[in-house]
Amino acid sequence: MLATQPLISQPVPIFLTVMAIILVAPLLLSRLKIPHVIGLILAGVAVGPHGFGVLARDMSFEVFGQVGILYLMFLAGIEIDMYHLRKNLRKGLVFGLFTFLVPLVLGAVVAILVLGMALPEATLLASMFAAHTLLAYPIVARFGVTKSPAVIIAIAGTIVTVLGSLIVLAGVLGVVREGSVRSLLHTLMYLVVYCAAIFYIYPRLTRYYFKKYHDGIQQFVYILFMVFLAAATAQWIGIEGVFGAFYAGLVLNRFIPGRSTLMGRLEFVGNALFIPYFLIGVGMLIDLRVVTDGWSTLYIAAVMSTVAMVTKWIAAWLTQKAFRLTSVDRSIMYQLSNAHTAVALAVVMIGYGMNLFGVEVLNGTVVMILVTCTVSSMGTARAASHLKVQLLEKEAEEMAKDDSTTRPRTLIAISNPMTAPSIVELALAMRFPDSSVPGDFYALHVRNDNSAPSRAIGRNSLDVAERAAASVEVSLTPIERYDLNFITGVTNTMEERDITEVVIGLHRRTAIIDSFLGGKIESLLQSTNRMVVITRCFNPLSTVTRIFVAVPKKAQFETGFRRWVQALGNIGRHIGRPMVFWCDPSTEPMIRTVLAQARIGVRISFDPVSSYDDFVVKSRDISDDDLLVVVSARRASVSFDSDMDAVPEFLRRYFDSSNLILLYPGQFGTEPPMTMAEVMATDMISPPSPFYIFLSNLFRRLKR
């Protein structure tokens, strides 16, 4: 017996019930191998007004449901790898045309010949077959295959189908209401203006906001505001809000790196609240009693479900044959494009309200939604598991082929809690996407006194670093060390932990006669042959527009060449920015080879640089929003050149306000490393007078 009034009507019990469903439903149905997406939909059917009547589909489900579908499309936009999107854009557009035109044409023909509809009604119904919702996207996200070309092709095709369906909807309504397609022309004009405005305004406003406000909560609220502003504006001009949310995600993609605190917060809120609410709300719309309303309802539902699924499969098959893709790729594209929910329901409700469709078509749409969502979710889970296995096998083969490098073990030297988050972010970007491997990521604070203020600073610095790493689910081992001086603390830790690379912030000059690198960093470079990365970034990495890398001659002959190329490539992939290498022509193919072997997808270009004078000239192209990476070398290395002695002074003079990384690759020199006695003497011996330092520097420059 179905309840006519909801058993639960108070806000707090309603929210409690929904949270219980989100918590329990996936756990129970996972034992039956049912995807959690279907579990939430079935739970919505059971507790909804057409089930046992536990909950009413009140305003909370209207709000959270609408927010959930917008959030789902937004996440699909910001999680796209823009490099691979450009690489697969042509395939995505072709798939979008196939998955739009095939259901549109065949659906209209079936509606006319089988269901006996007139041309306007048949075209409107066919547009519902063409549009689809990325309902199963959380499944591919759980498997970690969102950057697969097949997934990117499916996402790119989604926006084509949504836009195409909306255009067909506007055209049909214009013909039915006004007898012309003038309303379609207005919609297209608004669409062009809307896209241009979002594309121009959003990046500039976001870069300004992120540079000015670094608080994570403020940035999170700002992103939500911009997304729903885009969705609301799209609805205001007559375009579906899902397009606005997806387009906002694409435009804001460059400012939200995949392994960042902001991305973690966005994914957490969406996957924990908004998207489950939307799925439960979809289930509450489904009335299983429509199957008992008569033979006509079952017949129409069967025809609609068959046409919707078969035409989507044909579109995926045509795309597979056109680009010679695998059967797993075809399954991913088909299953992701197979679910029909938001747009389909909107189209049929509009047609039903204008008396273009009868109640049988409305009920048949409800059944079609249930069937396609079930098939899409279960099929996506199966195809995504196969795709994940293939990707893991390829990675294992690549690792077996490339035995020239070992897994990096990174040490972050931290002295100030204010700069710790940015240094941790850079170190994580260098390790992207394998930065979550436990036991090889350390943060170090060295102190040489046991006073309470010194201990408090050290503990606070390490706590900040730990929180920054934990926010992106990375395990970081904090090390607080008492030692004679900074250099001995770092070098001893490197030997004890078998560290392969050190990331350290550039010191602040406290006197005019102070060197650019500072005495501590200069001593560190002399005491170790492992890779040292010195960073000074005034702006967050996410706001960087381009990455310029100055590479010395013969850099490819250094022992650490492969690792630093991979590290910089990971940074470029992490923030999705183009990279420009200033290097000798003989180094270019080696850089391309390393990036290709590591399967690092990033936009790269090369400018020939053969001397220090070329580097000086090209440095004029760098703006304050760019990141300059200077690959230097120690004196004993193959790539060292006497002009490198002038680089620190040049950087101090002309790039005092620029984002900078100074990188010394790992290498084995002929000169012996600094002895422990010399290292200890760096801080133990009283420093020379400023006048003596001034005369020494002056004499060294005159001699040069």
C-alpha positions in Angstrom: 0.0 0.0 0.0 1.5 3.3 -1.1 1.3 6.2 1.3 -0.4 9.3 0.1 1.3 11.6 2.6 5.0 11.5 3.3 6.0 9.9 6.6 8.7 12.4 7.1 8.1 16.1 6.5 10.4 18.0 8.9 13.6 19.5 7.5 16.1 17.8 9.9 14.6 14.3 9.7 14.5 14.7 5.9 18.2 15.6 5.7 19.0 12.8 8.2 17.2 10.3 5.9 19.0 11.5 2.9 22.4 11.3 4.6 21.5 7.7 5.7 20.7 6.8 2.1 24.0 8.3 0.9 25.8 6.3 3.5 24.1 3.0 3.5 22.8 2.4 -0.1 26.2 2.1 -1.8 27.4 -0.2 0.9 24.5 -2.6 0.6 24.3 -2.7 -3.2 28.0 -3.0 -3.7 27.8 -6.6 -2.5 25.4 -7.2 -5.4 27.9 -5.6 -7.8 25.4 -2.7 -8.5 27.1 0.7 -9.1 26.5 3.3 -6.4 24.9 5.6 -8.9 22.1 3.0 -9.5 21.9 2.4 -5.8 21.1 6.0 -5.1 18.5 6.1 -7.8 16.8 3.0 -6.6 16.9 4.3 -3.1 15.1 7.5 -4.4 12.5 5.3 -6.1 11.9 3.4 -2.8 11.6 6.4 -0.5 9.9 8.8 -2.9 6.3 9.7 -3.4 5.9 6.9 -6.0 7.4 4.3 -3.7 6.8 3.9 0.0 6.1 7.6 0.5 8.8 8.1 3.1 9.8 11.5 1.7 8.2 14.1 -0.5 10.1 15.6 -3.3 10.0 19.0 -1.7 11.9 22.2 -2.4 15.1 20.8 -1.0 15.3 18.1 -3.7 14.4 20.7 -6.3 17.2 22.9 -5.2 19.9 20.3 -4.5 18.8 18.3 -7.5 19.3 21.2 -9.8 22.6 22.1 -8.1 23.7 18.5 -8.4 23.3 18.3 -12.2 25.1 21.6 -12.6 27.8 20.5 -10.3 28.2 17.2 -12.2 28.7 19.1 -15.5 31.0 21.6 -13.8 33.3 18.8 -12.4 33.4 17.2 -15.9 34.6 20.6 -17.2 37.4 21.3 -14.7 38.7 17.7 -14.6 39.3 17.6 -18.4 43.0 17.5 -19.3 43.1 20.5 -21.6 46.1 19.2 -23.5 44.4 15.9 -24.3 41.2 17.8 -25.0 42.9 19.8 -27.7 44.6 16.7 -28.9 41.2 14.8 -29.1 39.0 17.8 -30.0 38.5 16.7 -33.6 37.5 13.2 -32.4 35.2 14.7 -29.8 33.4 16.9 -32.3 33.0 14.1 -34.7 31.6 11.9 -31.9 29.3 14.7 -30.9 27.9 15.1 -34.4 27.4 11.3 -34.7 25.8 11.0 -31.3 23.5 14.0 -32.0 22.6 13.4 -35.7 22.1 9.6 -35.6 19.5 9.7 -32.7 17.9 12.8 -34.2 17.4 11.4 -37.7 16.6 7.8 -36.8 14.5 8.9 -33.8 12.4 11.2 -36.0 11.9 8.5 -38.6 10.8 5.9 -35.9 8.5 8.5 -34.2 6.8 9.2 -37.6 6.6 5.6 -38.9 6.1 3.6 -35.6 4.5 6.1 -33.2 2.5 7.9 -35.9 3.7 11.5 -34.9 3.7 14.5 -37.1 7.1 16.1 -38.1 7.3 18.8 -35.3 6.4 16.3 -32.6 8.7 13.7 -34.0 11.6 16.2 -34.2 11.1 17.3 -30.7 11.0 13.7 -29.4 14.1 12.9 -31.4 16.0 15.8 -29.8 15.3 14.1 -26.5 17.0 10.9 -27.8 20.0 13.0 -29.0 20.7 14.7 -25.6 22.3 12.8 -22.8 23.6 13.4 -19.3 27.0 12.4 -17.9 25.2 10.5 -15.1 28.0 7.8 -15.0 30.8 10.3 -14.8 31.4 9.7 -11.0 32.1 6.1 -11.9 35.0 6.8 -14.3 36.2 9.4 -11.7 36.3 6.6 -9.1 38.4 4.4 -11.4 40.7 7.3 -12.1 40.4 7.2 -15.9 38.9 10.7 -16.5 41.9 11.7 -18.5 41.6 8.7 -20.9 41.1 9.8 -24.5 37.8 7.9 -24.7 36.4 9.7 -21.7 37.5 13.1 -23.0 35.9 12.3 -26.4 32.7 11.5 -24.7 32.7 14.7 -22.6 33.5 16.8 -25.7 30.6 15.1 -27.5 28.3 15.8 -24.6 28.4 19.6 -25.1 27.6 19.2 -28.8 24.5 17.1 -28.1 23.3 19.5 -25.4 23.7 22.5 -27.6 22.2 20.7 -30.6 19.2 19.6 -28.6 18.6 23.1 -27.3 18.8 24.5 -30.8 16.4 22.0 -32.1 14.1 22.7 -29.2 14.2 26.4 -29.8 13.5 25.8 -33.5 10.5 23.5 -33.0 9.0 25.8 -30.4 9.4 28.8 -32.7 7.6 26.9 -35.5 4.8 25.7 -33.3 4.3 29.1 -31.5 5.1 31.7 -34.1 5.3 29.7 -37.4 8.9 30.8 -37.9 12.5 30.1 -36.7 13.2 33.7 -35.6 13.5 32.7 -32.0 16.3 30.2 -33.0 18.3 33.1 -34.5 17.9 35.1 -31.3 19.1 32.0 -29.3 22.2 31.6 -31.5 23.0 35.3 -31.2 22.7 35.2 -27.4 24.9 32.0 -27.3 27.7 33.7 -29.2 27.7 36.8 -27.0 27.5 34.6 -23.9 30.4 32.4 -24.8 32.6 35.4 -25.7 31.8 37.2 -22.5 32.5 34.3 -20.3 35.8 33.5 -22.2 37.0 37.0 -21.8 35.9 38.0 -18.3 36.2 34.9 -16.3 40.0 34.2 -16.7 41.0 37.8 -16.0 38.7 38.2 -13.0 39.8 34.8 -11.5 43.5 35.5 -11.9 43.1 38.8 -10.2 41.1 37.3 -7.3 43.5 34.3 -6.8 46.5 36.6 -6.7 44.9 38.9 -4.2 43.1 36.4 -1.9 44.9 33.2 -1.0 42.4 31.9 1.6 41.1 28.5 0.5 37.5 29.1 1.7 37.3 32.4 -0.1 38.5 30.8 -3.3 36.1 27.9 -3.0 33.1 30.2 -2.5 34.3 32.4 -5.4 34.4 29.4 -7.8 30.9 28.3 -6.8 29.7 31.8 -7.3 31.2 32.0 -10.8 29.8 28.6 -11.8 26.2 29.3 -10.8 26.4 32.8 -12.2 27.3 31.2 -15.6 24.5 28.7 -15.2 21.9 31.4 -14.2 23.0 33.7 -17.0 22.6 30.8 -19.5 19.1 30.1 -18.3 18.2 33.8 -18.5 19.1 33.9 -22.2 17.2 30.7 -23.0 20.1 28.2 -22.8 20.1 25.2 -20.5 22.0 25.8 -17.3 24.0 22.6 -17.7 25.8 24.2 -20.6 26.7 27.2 -18.6 28.1 25.1 -15.8 30.1 22.9 -18.1 31.5 25.9 -20.1 32.4 27.7 -16.8 34.3 24.5 -15.8 36.3 24.6 -19.1 37.2 28.3 -18.7 38.2 27.9 -15.0 40.0 24.6 -15.7 43.4 26.3 -15.9 43.1 27.9 -12.4 42.2 24.6 -10.6 45.0 22.1 -10.8 44.1 18.4 -10.5 46.1 17.9 -7.3 45.3 21.1 -5.4 43.5 21.9 -2.2 40.8 23.8 -4.1 40.1 20.8 -6.4 39.9 18.5 -3.4 37.3 20.7 -1.7 35.3 21.0 -4.9 35.3 17.2 -5.5 34.5 16.5 -1.9 31.4 18.7 -1.6 30.1 17.6 -5.0 30.6 13.8 -4.5 29.5 13.9 -0.9 26.4 16.0 -1.1 25.2 17.7 -4.3 25.6 14.8 -6.8 24.0 12.2 -4.5 21.1 14.5 -3.8 20.6 14.8 -7.5 20.7 11.1 -8.1 18.2 10.5 -5.3 16.0 13.2 -6.7 16.1 11.5 -10.1 14.9 8.3 -8.5 12.0 10.1 -6.8 10.7 11.2 -10.2 10.4 7.6 -11.4 6.9 6.0 -11.0 7.1 2.3 -11.6 3.3 2.1 -11.7 3.3 3.5 -15.3 4.2 0.0 -16.5 0.7 -1.1 -15.4 -1.2 1.7 -17.1 -1.8 -0.4 -20.2 -0.2 -1.9 -23.3 0.3 1.5 -25.1 2.5 2.8 -22.3 4.7 -0.3 -22.3 4.8 -0.3 -26.1 5.9 3.4 -26.3 8.4 2.9 -23.5 9.9 -0.1 -25.2 10.2 1.8 -28.5 11.7 4.9 -26.9 14.2 2.9 -24.8 15.3 0.8 -27.8 15.8 3.8 -30.0 17.6 5.8 -27.4 20.1 3.0 -26.7 20.6 1.6 -30.2 21.2 5.0 -31.8 23.8 5.9 -29.2 25.6 2.6 -29.8 25.6 3.3 -33.5 27.2 6.7 -32.9 29.9 5.2 -30.8 30.5 2.4 -33.3 30.8 4.9 -36.2 33.3 6.9 -34.1 35.3 3.8 -33.3 35.6 2.8 -37.0 36.4 6.4 -38.1 39.4 6.7 -35.7 40.3 3.0 -35.3 39.6 3.0 -31.6 39.4 -0.1 -29.4 36.3 -1.9 -28.3 36.8 -0.6 -24.7 37.0 3.0 -26.0 33.7 2.4 -27.9 32.1 1.0 -24.7 33.2 4.0 -22.6 31.9 6.5 -25.2 28.6 4.6 -25.6 27.9 4.0 -21.9 28.7 7.6 -20.9 26.4 9.0 -23.6 23.6 6.5 -22.9 22.0 8.0 -19.8 19.0 10.4 -20.4 17.8 12.5 -17.5 17.8 16.2 -17.2 17.5 17.4 -20.8 15.2 14.5 -21.8 12.8 15.3 -19.0 12.9 19.0 -19.7 12.1 18.4 -23.4 9.2 16.0 -22.8 7.7 18.3 -20.1 7.7 21.2 -22.5 6.1 19.1 -25.2 3.5 17.7 -22.8 2.7 21.2 -21.6 2.1 22.4 -25.2 -0.1 19.3 -25.9 2.4 18.0 -28.4 2.9 14.7 -26.4 0.3 12.6 -24.6 0.6 11.1 -21.2 1.8 7.8 -22.7 4.9 9.6 -24.0 5.5 11.2 -20.6 5.2 7.9 -18.8 7.4 6.2 -21.5 10.0 8.8 -20.9 10.1 8.0 -17.2 10.7 4.3 -18.0 13.3 5.2 -20.6 15.2 7.3 -18.0 15.2 4.3 -15.6 16.4 1.8 -18.2 19.1 4.0 -19.8 20.4 5.1 -16.4 20.7 1.5 -15.2 22.4 0.3 -18.4 24.7 3.3 -18.5 25.9 2.9 -14.9 26.4 -0.8 -15.0 28.1 -0.7 -18.5 30.3 2.2 -17.5 31.5 0.4 -14.4 32.4 -2.7 -16.5 34.1 -0.7 -19.3 36.0 1.6 -16.8 37.4 -1.5 -15.0 38.7 -2.9 -18.3 40.2 0.5 -19.3 41.9 0.8 -15.9 43.5 -2.6 -16.3 44.8 -1.6 -19.8 46.3 1.7 -18.4 48.0 -0.1 -15.6 49.5 -2.6 -18.0 50.8 0.2 -20.2 52.3 1.9 -17.2 54.0 -1.3 -16.1 55.4 -1.8 -19.5 56.8 1.8 -19.6 58.4 1.4 -16.2 60.0 -1.9 -17.3 61.4 -0.2 -20.4 62.7 2.8 -18.5 65.0 1.6 -15.8 67.3 4.6 -16.0 65.7 6.5 -13.1 64.5 5.6 -9.7 61.5 6.9 -7.9 62.3 10.3 -6.6 62.5 10.9 -2.8 61.8 14.6 -2.1 62.9 16.7 0.8 61.4 20.1 1.4 63.5 22.5 3.5 61.1 24.8 5.4 62.0 27.6 7.7 58.9 29.9 7.5 55.2 28.8 7.9 54.2 31.7 5.5 56.0 30.2 2.5 55.5 26.5 3.4 52.2 25.9 1.4 53.6 27.3 -1.8 56.8 25.3 -1.6 54.8 22.1 -0.8 52.6 22.8 -3.8 55.6 23.2 -6.1 57.1 19.9 -4.8 53.9 18.1 -5.3 53.5 19.5 -8.8 57.0 18.1 -9.6 55.8 14.7 -8.6 52.4 14.9 -10.3 50.6 12.5 -10.7 52.4 9.9 -8.6 52.9 12.3 -5.6 50.7 10.2 -3.3 53.2 7.4 -2.8 53.9 7.1 0.9 57.3 7.1 2.4 59.2 9.3 -0.1 58.0 12.8 0.7 59.6 14.7 3.6 59.5 18.2 5.1 62.5 19.3 7.2 63.0 22.2 9.6 66.5 22.6 11.1 67.1 24.6 14.2 70.3 25.2 16.1 68.9 26.2 19.5 66.4 24.8 21.9 64.6 28.0 22.8 60.8 28.0 23.0 60.3 30.5 20.1 62.6 28.4 17.8 60.7 25.2 18.6 57.3 26.9 18.1 58.4 28.2 14.7 59.6 24.8 13.6 56.6 23.0 14.8 54.2 25.5 13.2 56.1 25.4 9.9 55.9 21.6 9.7 52.2 21.6 10.7 51.4 24.0 7.9 53.3 21.8 5.4 51.5 18.7 6.6 48.1 20.3 6.2 49.0 21.5 2.7 49.9 17.9 1.7 47.0 16.3 3.5 44.5 18.6 1.7 45.4 16.7 -1.5 45.6 13.3 0.2 49.4 13.1 0.1 51.4 11.6 2.9 54.2 13.9 4.1 56.7 12.9 6.8 57.7 15.9 9.0 61.2 16.0 10.4 62.2 18.5 13.1 66.0 18.4 13.5 68.5 19.9 15.9 71.9 20.4 14.3 74.9 22.6 14.3 73.7 24.6 11.3 71.2 24.4 8.4 73.6 22.8 5.9 74.7 20.0 8.1 71.0 19.3 9.0 70.0 19.1 5.4 72.9 17.0 4.2 72.7 14.6 7.1 68.9 14.1 6.5 69.6 13.6 2.8 72.0 10.8 3.6 69.8 9.2 6.2 66.6 9.2 4.1 68.3 8.6 0.7 66.9 11.9 -0.7 67.3 12.4 -4.4 66.1 16.0 -4.6 65.7 19.1 -2.4 63.2 21.9 -2.7 64.0 25.1 -0.9 62.7 28.7 -1.0 65.0 31.5 -2.1 66.2 33.6 0.9 65.3 37.3 1.3 68.2 39.6 0.9 68.8 41.5 4.2 71.7 43.7 3.0 72.9 45.3 -0.1 76.1 43.2 -0.2 74.2 40.0 0.3 74.4 37.6 -2.7 71.4 36.6 -4.7 71.4 32.9 -3.5 72.7 33.5 -0.1 75.4 31.8 1.8 73.4 28.8 2.9 72.1 27.8 -0.5 75.6 28.3 -2.0 77.0 26.0 0.7 74.3 23.5 0.0 75.1 23.4 -3.7 78.7 22.7 -2.9 77.9 20.0 -0.3 75.6 17.8 -2.5 75.5 16.6 -6.1 71.8 15.8 -6.0 69.1 17.9 -7.6 68.4 21.2 -5.8 65.3 23.3 -6.7 65.3 26.9 -5.4 61.9 28.6 -5.8 60.5 32.1 -5.4 56.9 32.4 -6.5 55.0 35.6 -5.7 51.8 34.3 -7.3 50.1 30.9 -6.9 51.0 28.3 -9.5 47.4 28.2 -10.8 47.6 31.8 -11.9 50.8 31.3 -14.1 50.2 31.9 -17.8 53.3 30.5 -19.4 56.4 28.6 -18.3 59.8 29.6 -19.8 62.7 27.2 -19.3 66.3 28.4 -19.9 68.4 25.3 -20.6 72.3 25.5 -20.9 74.3 23.8 -23.6 75.1 20.1 -23.2 72.4 19.8 -20.5 71.4 16.4 -22.0 74.7 14.9 -20.9 74.1 15.5 -17.2 73.1 12.6 -15.0 70.0 14.3 -13.7 68.7 15.5 -17.1 65.9 13.0 -17.4 64.6 13.8 -13.9 64.5 17.6 -14.2 62.8 17.4 -17.6 60.1 15.1 -16.0 59.8 17.4 -13.0 59.2 20.5 -15.1 56.9 18.5 -17.5 54.8 17.5 -14.4 54.5 21.1 -13.3 53.3 22.1 -16.8 50.8 19.2 -16.9 49.7 20.0 -13.3 48.7 23.6 -14.1 47.9 23.0 -17.7 50.2 25.8 -19.1 52.3 25.9 -22.2 56.0 25.5 -21.8 58.7 27.3 -23.9 62.2 25.8 -23.8 65.1 28.1 -24.6 67.8 25.6 -25.5 70.4 24.6 -28.0 68.9 22.8 -31.1 70.8 19.6 -30.1 68.9 19.5 -26.8 65.4 19.8 -28.2 65.0 16.1 -29.4 66.2 14.8 -26.0 63.6 16.9 -24.2 60.9 15.7 -26.5 62.0 12.1 -26.0 62.0 12.3 -22.2 58.5 13.8 -22.1 57.2 11.3 -24.6 58.7 8.3 -22.7 57.2 9.6 -19.5 53.8 10.1 -21.2 53.6 13.7 -20.0 51.0 15.5 -22.1 51.9 19.2 -22.2 52.1 21.9 -24.8 55.7 22.6 -25.6 57.6 24.8 -28.0 61.3 25.6 -28.5 63.3 28.7 -29.2 67.0 28.3 -30.1 69.4 29.8 -27.6 73.1 29.3 -28.2 74.7 31.9 -25.9 74.1 34.0 -22.8 73.3 37.0 -25.0 70.4 35.2 -26.5 69.0 34.5 -23.0 69.3 38.1 -22.2 67.3 39.2 -25.3 64.6 36.6 -24.9 64.1 37.5 -21.2 62.2 40.6 -22.4 59.2 38.4 -23.3 58.5 37.4 -19.7 55.7 39.1 -17.7 54.9 39.1 -14.0 52.3 36.3 -14.6 54.8 34.0 -16.2 57.1 31.5 -14.5 60.8 31.6 -15.4 62.8 28.4 -14.8 66.6 28.7 -15.1 68.4 25.4 -15.3 71.9 26.1 -14.0 74.9 23.8 -13.4 77.7 23.4 -10.8 81.2 24.2 -11.7 82.3 20.6 -12.1 79.5 19.7 -14.5 79.6 19.1 -18.2 77.1 21.9 -19.0 78.8 24.5 -16.9 79.7 27.7 -18.7 81.5 30.8 -17.3 78.6 33.0 -18.3 76.6 31.2 -15.5 78.4 33.2 -12.9 76.6 36.3 -14.1 73.1 34.7 -14.0 72.3 35.3 -10.3 73.1 39.0 -10.6 71.1 39.2 -13.8 68.1 37.6 -12.2 68.4 39.9 -9.2 68.5 43.0 -11.4 65.9 42.2 -14.0 63.6 39.6 -12.4 63.3 40.9 -8.9 59.5 40.7 -9.0 59.1 37.6 -11.3 58.1 34.1 -10.4 61.3 32.2 -10.5 62.7 28.7 -10.1 66.5 28.1 -10.2 67.2 24.4 -10.7 70.5 22.6 -10.3 70.3 19.1 -11.8 71.6 16.0 -10.1 75.1 15.3 -11.3 78.4 13.8 -10.5 81.3 16.3 -10.6 85.0 15.8 -10.6 85.5 18.2 -7.7 85.1 16.6 -4.3 82.1 17.7 -2.3 82.6 20.1 0.5 84.1 18.5 3.6 82.2 18.3 6.8 84.7 20.6 8.5 84.2 23.2 5.8 80.4 22.9 6.0 80.5 23.3 9.8 82.8 26.2 9.5 80.2 28.0 7.4 78.1 29.0 10.4 80.6 28.4 13.2 83.3 30.9 12.1 82.4 34.5 12.7 81.3 36.2 9.5 83.7 38.6 7.8 83.0 42.3 7.9 80.7 43.9 5.3 83.6 46.0 3.9 85.7 42.8 3.4 82.9 41.2 1.5 82.4 44.3 -0.7 86.1 44.4 -1.6 86.1 40.6 -2.4 83.1 40.8 -4.7 84.5 43.9 -6.4 87.9 42.2 -7.0 86.2 39.1 -8.3 84.1 41.1 -10.9 87.2 43.1 -12.0 89.1 39.9 -12.5 86.3 38.5 -14.6 
